[in-house]
Amino acid sequence: MKRVKRRYLALQLECEGIPTEREFIDAVWAAVTKLYGEVGASLTGLALIDFDVERNVAVLRVSLAALNILRASLATITSVGGKEAAVQVLGISGTLRALYANAK
């Protein structure tokens, strides 16, 4: 069986208020589903690894094959938890260690 290659994304959330982890991941899933449907969303293997409420920084895990799907979907996010928001990609890496080292 072939191993699934994954990528980790560090994201900066620009938001009016302070969203919760659940509100953020729901907004990401909604954006992917709206743009690519249920089948496209199922291909992502999306998982929230870390969410820093104070700095509004999140780390997501996604399959390498669906990296472009996720990046396009992140660009369409305009609200999180009913408040205006935007998401910027700070970095992408194959390992969490490299992602955290470059994000500092």
Secondary structure, DSSP 8 states (H G I E B T S, - for coil): -----EEEEEEEEEESS---HHHHHHHHHHHHHHHHHHHHHHHH--EEEEEETTTTEEEEEEEGGGHHHHHHHHHT--EETTEEEEEEEEEEESSHHHHHHHH-
